[in-house]
Amino acid sequence: MKEHTVGKPLIGVSTYLESRASWGVWELPAALLPAVYPRLVQAAGGLAAMLPPDDPSHAASVVGRLDGLVVAGGPDVEPERYGAEREPRTGPPARERDAWELALIRAALDSDMPLLGICRGMQLLNVALGGTLVQHIDGHTEDVGVFGSHPVTPVAGTRYAAVVPEKMCVPTYHHQAVDRLGEGLRTSAHATDGTVEAVELPGDRFVLGVQWHPEMGEDVRVMAALVRAASGGRVRAPGPRASA
């Protein structure tokens, strides 16, 4: 882990890459991120920096300038990344994001960078460590474009359970999930139907993935734990924010 400087930790957040987005009079290709992500980082005491897809060879250099990394939600991971054939309900590939974010994850792991994967980010963490994914499950999305909610139960003795010790309802929007765990990962929370809802690497370094979307809720504890790890423990845990 890099030596921390005085001040708020700098948290990099990966972004979408869209062929067309509109704002004002413009309609252009865009690297973008829902504002709830940087707002959650800020509410947790960090500074947010957007990390649009780039040449994977630059990932280690980028990670070296950060204090922590968030791999955001987004499209399905390409099944070829974990040696599977594409199923009919799997979405179109986002190859630039896959390559860039896998490189970021590997650079973060190599440097003991505090890392949080959110939804797709958790799935990519699992894939980066040799795991596989279930390409479709039902019941974890309310409707197209509508977040659902379901309870998540922590696994006693895990890092996640130390951060969020109680069973709680979380904002959820996904149709894919962890199948075979990647090397070294352990399950740290699960849904009522048995779906893996959080994974982590045991030990002192902060590596956590959550299947839900904390940026869409009011509980900042997961992000605050990342920010504390990225700051060497200098940042106090904030209370819940008023809204997302």
Phi, psi and chi 1 to 4 in degrees:
 res  aa     phi    psi   chi1   chi2   chi3   chi4
   1 MET       -  140.7 -174.3 -177.4  -59.7      -
   2 LYS   -70.4  157.9   63.6  177.9  -72.5 -173.1
   3 GLU   -73.6  132.7 -177.0  177.8  -11.7      -
   4 HIS   -84.7  141.5  -58.1  -74.4      -      -
   5 THR   -93.7  164.8   56.2      -      -      -
   6 VAL   -70.5  140.4  175.2      -      -      -
   7 GLY   115.5 -178.8      -      -      -      -
   8 LYS   -67.3  140.8  -66.5 -176.5  176.5 -177.3
   9 PRO   -70.5  146.6   25.4  -34.5      -      -
  10 LEU   -92.1  117.0 -177.9   63.1      -      -
  11 ILE  -109.9  116.0  -51.7  -61.7      -      -
  12 GLY   -82.1  138.5      -      -      -      -
  13 VAL  -126.0  123.6 -173.2      -      -      -
  14 SER   -67.5  156.7   65.2      -      -      -
  15 THR  -124.9  165.0   77.3      -      -      -
  16 TYR   -72.7  161.0  -69.5   72.6      -      -
  17 LEU  -132.4  107.5 -173.4   63.0      -      -
  18 GLU  -110.7  141.2  -62.1  -64.8  -30.9      -
  19 SER   -72.2  -20.7   60.2      -      -      -
  20 ARG  -155.1  127.7 -174.0  173.8   65.5 -176.7
  21 ALA  -141.8  151.4      -      -      -      -
  22 SER  -117.8  137.0  -60.7      -      -      -
  23 TRP  -155.9  136.4   65.3   97.6      -      -
  24 GLY    56.0 -128.1      -      -      -      -
  25 VAL   -92.3    3.8  -60.7      -      -      -
  26 TRP  -102.2  145.6  -56.2  105.4      -      -
  27 GLU  -140.1  104.6 -171.7  172.0  -80.3      -
  28 LEU  -144.2  163.9  -66.8  166.2      -      -
  29 PRO   -59.1  146.2  -22.1   33.1      -      -
  30 ALA  -149.5  141.6      -      -      -      -
  31 ALA   -94.8  121.0      -      -      -      -
  32 LEU  -143.4  166.4   53.4   82.5      -      -
  33 LEU  -152.2  130.0 -172.2   68.7      -      -
  34 PRO   -54.4  136.2  -27.0   35.8      -      -
  35 ALA   -61.8  -19.5      -      -      -      -
  36 VAL   -63.6  -26.0  -75.3      -      -      -
  37 TYR   -67.2  -58.8  -78.8   99.6      -      -
  38 PRO   -61.8  -32.5   17.0  -29.7      -      -
  39 ARG   -64.6  -37.2  -73.8  173.6 -179.1  165.2
  40 LEU   -67.1  -42.5 -178.9   60.3      -      -
  41 VAL   -58.4  -45.3  171.4      -      -      -
  42 GLN   -65.3  -42.4  -67.7  157.6    2.0      -
  43 ALA   -63.8  -28.1      -      -      -      -
  44 ALA   -85.8   -2.2      -      -      -      -
  45 GLY   101.2   12.2      -      -      -      -
  46 GLY  -111.3  172.3      -      -      -      -
  47 LEU  -104.6  134.6  -60.4  172.5      -      -
  48 ALA  -102.0  135.9      -      -      -      -
  49 ALA  -128.6  127.6      -      -      -      -
  50 MET   -78.1  138.9  -67.2  173.0   61.3      -
  51 LEU  -122.5   84.0  -54.9  177.2      -      -
  52 PRO   -68.5  157.8   25.8  -34.2      -      -
  53 PRO   -53.4  139.2  -29.5   37.1      -      -
  54 ASP  -144.0 -178.3 -158.0  -23.1      -      -
  55 ASP   -62.8  124.1 -173.0  -39.6      -      -
  56 PRO   -54.5  -24.6  -26.9   35.7      -      -
  57 SER   -66.4  -15.7   66.8      -      -      -
  58 HIS   -90.3   -3.6  -60.2  -34.3      -      -
  59 ALA   -60.1  -44.1      -      -      -      -
  60 ALA   -63.8  -38.2      -      -      -      -
  61 SER   -64.9  -41.9  177.7      -      -      -
  62 VAL   -63.9  -49.0  168.9      -      -      -
  63 VAL   -60.4  -34.6  164.6      -      -      -
  64 GLY   -64.5  -15.4      -      -      -      -
  65 ARG  -101.2    1.5  -59.4  177.9 -172.1 -172.3
  66 LEU  -107.6  166.6  -59.6  172.2      -      -
  67 ASP  -104.9  -20.7  -62.7  -56.4      -      -
  68 GLY  -160.4  161.9      -      -      -      -
  69 LEU  -133.9  134.4  173.7   65.7      -      -
  70 VAL  -118.2  125.2  174.9      -      -      -
  71 VAL  -100.2  114.6 -179.4      -      -      -
  72 ALA   -80.3  170.9      -      -      -      -
  73 GLY   -71.1  174.2      -      -      -      -
  74 GLY   159.6 -152.6      -      -      -      -
  75 PRO   -70.5  168.5   25.3  -34.8      -      -
  76 ASP   -61.3  145.3  -65.4  -18.3      -      -
  77 VAL   -72.6  137.1  179.5      -      -      -
  78 GLU   -62.7  124.7 -171.5  170.0   26.8      -
  79 PRO   -57.8  -28.9  -24.0   33.9      -      -
  80 GLU   -60.2  -22.0  -72.3   80.7   -4.7      -
  81 ARG   -65.6  -25.0  -64.3  -76.4  179.8  179.4
  82 TYR  -122.6   24.9   49.0   94.2      -      -
  83 GLY    73.8   28.1      -      -      -      -
  84 ALA  -116.0  157.7      -      -      -      -
  85 GLU   -84.8  145.1  -66.4 -175.0    3.8      -
  86 ARG   -66.3  130.7  178.9  176.8  -58.2  -84.2
  87 GLU   -93.2  158.8  -63.7 -178.0    4.1      -
  88 PRO   -57.7  -32.2  -26.0   34.6      -      -
  89 ARG   -93.3    5.3  -70.6  175.5  -71.8 -171.0
  90 THR   -79.5  136.2  -64.1      -      -      -
  91 GLY   -73.2  171.8      -      -      -      -
  92 PRO   -63.9  152.7   22.3  -32.1      -      -
  93 PRO   -71.7  151.8   25.8  -33.8      -      -
  94 ALA  -123.0   73.8      -      -      -      -
  95 ARG   -65.2  -38.0  -65.4 -170.3  176.4  101.6
  96 GLU   -63.9  -42.5  -74.2 -178.0   89.4      -
  97 ARG   -65.1  -45.9  -85.2 -162.0   72.0  178.0
  98 ASP   -54.6  -50.6  -76.0   -3.0      -      -
  99 ALA   -64.0  -45.0      -      -      -      -
 100 TRP   -66.8  -47.9  173.2 -121.8      -      -
 101 GLU   -71.9  -33.9  -68.6  174.3   -4.6      -
 102 LEU   -63.3  -39.3  -76.5  167.5      -      -
 103 ALA   -66.0  -40.5      -      -      -      -
 104 LEU   -61.2  -45.3  -73.0  174.9      -      -
 105 ILE   -60.9  -46.0  -71.5  169.3      -      -
 106 ARG   -65.5  -38.1  -71.3  166.0  179.4  145.0
 107 ALA   -66.2  -40.0      -      -      -      -
 108 ALA   -64.2  -43.5      -      -      -      -
 109 LEU   -64.0  -40.4  -66.1  174.2      -      -
 110 ASP   -64.9  -29.8  -72.7  -15.0      -      -
 111 SER  -104.9    7.5   62.5      -      -      -
 112 ASP    59.4   31.4  -72.0  -17.5      -      -
 113 MET   -70.9  130.9  169.8   73.3   63.7      -
 114 PRO   -55.8  131.1  -28.0   37.1      -      -
 115 LEU  -136.5  132.9  167.1   62.9      -      -
 116 LEU  -127.3  122.8  172.7   63.4      -      -
 117 GLY  -103.5  131.6      -      -      -      -
 118 ILE  -114.1  120.3  -66.5  176.6      -      -
 119 CYS    53.8 -104.5 -163.2      -      -      -
 120 ARG   -52.2  -37.7  163.7 -170.9  162.6   86.1
 121 GLY   -61.7  -38.2      -      -      -      -
 122 MET   -67.3  -41.1  171.1  177.8  132.9      -
 123 GLN   -63.9  -41.4  -64.9  162.9   11.3      -
 124 LEU   -65.6  -38.2  -90.3  174.7      -      -
 125 LEU   -57.8  -45.1  170.2   63.4      -      -
 126 ASN   -62.5  -43.7 -168.9   58.7      -      -
 127 VAL   -66.0  -40.4  169.2      -      -      -
 128 ALA   -59.1  -28.4      -      -      -      -
 129 LEU   -99.7   17.8  -69.5  170.3      -      -
 130 GLY    91.2    8.4      -      -      -      -
 131 GLY   -85.4  176.5      -      -      -      -
 132 THR  -126.0  170.4   61.4      -      -      -
 133 LEU  -125.4  149.7  -57.1  178.6      -      -
 134 VAL   -81.7  125.6  177.0      -      -      -
 135 GLN   -82.5  -15.8  -67.8 -170.9   48.2      -
 136 HIS  -157.1  131.3 -176.9   79.8      -      -
 137 ILE  -133.3  155.1   56.5  173.0      -      -
 138 ASP  -102.7  160.4  -68.2  -48.6      -      -
 139 GLY    90.6    4.7      -      -      -      -
 140 HIS  -114.1   14.2  -70.4 -113.7      -      -
 141 THR  -138.9  134.4  -61.5      -      -      -
 142 GLU   -69.5  -52.4 -173.6   71.2   22.0      -
 143 ASP  -165.5  173.4 -158.1   -9.3      -      -
 144 VAL   -60.4  120.7  176.6      -      -      -
 145 GLY    76.7   10.5      -      -      -      -
 146 VAL  -124.8  121.2  179.1      -      -      -
 147 PHE   -71.8  139.8  -79.8   82.4      -      -
 148 GLY   -99.3 -168.5      -      -      -      -
 149 SER  -152.6  136.1  176.9      -      -      -
 150 HIS  -152.6  160.5   66.0 -122.5      -      -
 151 PRO   -75.8  146.3   25.1  -32.0      -      -
 152 VAL  -126.1  132.5  166.0      -      -      -
 153 THR  -109.5  123.3  -57.8      -      -      -
 154 PRO   -71.8  153.4   26.2  -32.5      -      -
 155 VAL   -93.8  122.7  174.5      -      -      -
 156 ALA   -55.8  140.1      -      -      -      -
 157 GLY    87.1   -0.3      -      -      -      -
 158 THR   -94.8  165.9   61.1      -      -      -
 159 ARG   -61.1  -43.5  178.7 -174.9  -62.0  -83.2
 160 TYR   -59.9  -43.4  172.5   71.0      -      -
 161 ALA   -63.2  -30.1      -      -      -      -
 162 ALA   -69.9  -28.8      -      -      -      -
 163 VAL   -84.6  -44.6  174.2      -      -      -
 164 VAL  -129.6   90.8 -177.4      -      -      -
 165 PRO   -78.1  -15.6   24.9  -33.2      -      -
 166 GLU  -104.0  157.1   76.4  -83.0   11.8      -
 167 LYS   -66.6  135.4 -178.2  177.2 -179.8  178.7
 168 MET  -149.3  156.3   64.6  174.9  -65.8      -
 169 CYS   -85.1  137.9  -76.6      -      -      -
 170 VAL  -127.4  153.6  -63.7      -      -      -
 171 PRO   -74.2  130.8   -8.8   24.0      -      -
 172 THR  -136.4  140.2  178.7      -      -      -
 173 TYR  -157.8   90.6 -169.2   89.5      -      -
 174 HIS  -159.9  157.0   61.9  -86.9      -      -
 175 HIS  -128.4    4.2   78.9  110.5      -      -
 176 GLN  -120.9  160.4  -61.7 -161.2  -38.7      -
 177 ALA  -156.8  169.3      -      -      -      -
 178 VAL   -68.2  134.9  164.9      -      -      -
 179 ASP  -105.7  -92.2 -175.3   12.6      -      -
 180 ARG   -83.6  129.6 -173.1 -175.2   71.1 -116.4
 181 LEU   -67.3  143.1  -78.3  172.0      -      -
 182 GLY   -69.4  164.4      -      -      -      -
 183 GLU   -59.1  125.6 -176.1  177.8   -3.2      -
 184 GLY    87.7  -17.6      -      -      -      -
 185 LEU   -74.9  149.6  -73.3  172.3      -      -
 186 ARG  -130.1  152.3   64.3  177.9  176.3 -178.5
 187 THR   -74.5  133.4  -60.3      -      -      -
 188 SER  -122.1   -2.1   46.4      -      -      -
 189 ALA  -162.4  155.2      -      -      -      -
 190 HIS  -146.8  158.0   54.2   80.5      -      -
 191 ALA   -87.0  171.1      -      -      -      -
 192 THR   -59.2  -34.6  -55.7      -      -      -
 193 ASP   -82.8    4.4   64.4    2.9      -      -
 194 GLY    93.3   -5.5      -      -      -      -
 195 THR   -58.8  134.7  -60.3      -      -      -
 196 VAL   -67.2  121.2  174.6      -      -      -
 197 GLU  -109.3  -14.6  -71.1  -73.9  -23.4      -
 198 ALA  -154.6  144.6      -      -      -      -
 199 VAL  -134.2  158.0  -63.0      -      -      -
 200 GLU  -157.0  160.8   61.8 -174.6   60.7      -
 201 LEU   -95.5  126.7  -76.2  178.3      -      -
 202 PRO   -63.4  159.3  -17.4   30.0      -      -
 203 GLY   113.4 -169.3      -      -      -      -
 204 ASP   -79.5  -29.8  -66.6  -26.2      -      -
 205 ARG   -76.9  150.4   59.8  179.6  175.1  171.3
 206 PHE   -91.0  104.8 -171.5  100.5      -      -
 207 VAL  -135.7  109.8  177.8      -      -      -
 208 LEU  -139.5  139.3  175.0   65.8      -      -
 209 GLY  -126.6  137.6      -      -      -      -
 210 VAL  -123.7  140.3  -62.8      -      -      -
 211 GLN   -79.6  -22.3 -177.7   64.4   77.9      -
 212 TRP   -90.5 -172.8   64.3   92.0      -      -
 213 HIS  -118.3   86.6  -73.7  -93.9      -      -
 214 PRO   -62.2  -24.3   18.8  -30.4      -      -
 215 GLU   -66.6  -17.0   77.5  -79.5    2.6      -
 216 MET   -95.6    5.4  -65.1  -57.5  -62.8      -
 217 GLY  -121.7 -167.2      -      -      -      -
 218 GLU  -107.8   -7.4  -61.5 -177.3    0.6      -
 219 ASP   -88.8  118.0 -167.1  -37.8      -      -
 220 VAL   -97.8    4.5  -56.5      -      -      -
 221 ARG   -62.7  -39.4  -74.4  178.3  -69.6  177.7
 222 VAL   -64.9  -47.8  166.9      -      -      -
 223 MET   -66.4  -37.8 -174.1   63.7   75.6      -
 224 ALA   -62.3  -34.5      -      -      -      -
 225 ALA   -65.1  -40.9      -      -      -      -
 226 LEU   -62.6  -46.1  172.0   76.5      -      -
 227 VAL   -62.0  -40.7  170.4      -      -      -
 228 ARG   -62.7  -43.3  -74.7 -163.5  -57.0  -84.2
 229 ALA   -63.2  -38.7      -      -      -      -
 230 ALA   -71.6  -20.6      -      -      -      -
 231 SER  -102.6    6.7   63.8      -      -      -
 232 GLY    68.7   25.0      -      -      -      -
 233 GLY    87.3    7.8      -      -      -      -
 234 ARG   -74.4  -25.8  -69.1 -176.7  -76.3  105.2
 235 VAL   -91.2  128.7  177.7      -      -      -
 236 ARG   -74.0  149.5  -67.3 -176.9   59.8 -171.7
 237 ALA   -70.1  121.2      -      -      -      -
 238 PRO   -78.0  164.2   29.5  -33.6      -      -
 239 GLY   -80.1  176.5      -      -      -      -
 240 PRO   -59.6  144.4  -22.0   33.0      -      -
 241 ARG   -83.3  165.9   53.4 -177.4  175.6  165.3
 242 ALA   -68.3  -40.5      -      -      -      -
 243 SER  -164.6  165.4   66.0      -      -      -
 244 ALA   -83.8      -      -      -      -      -
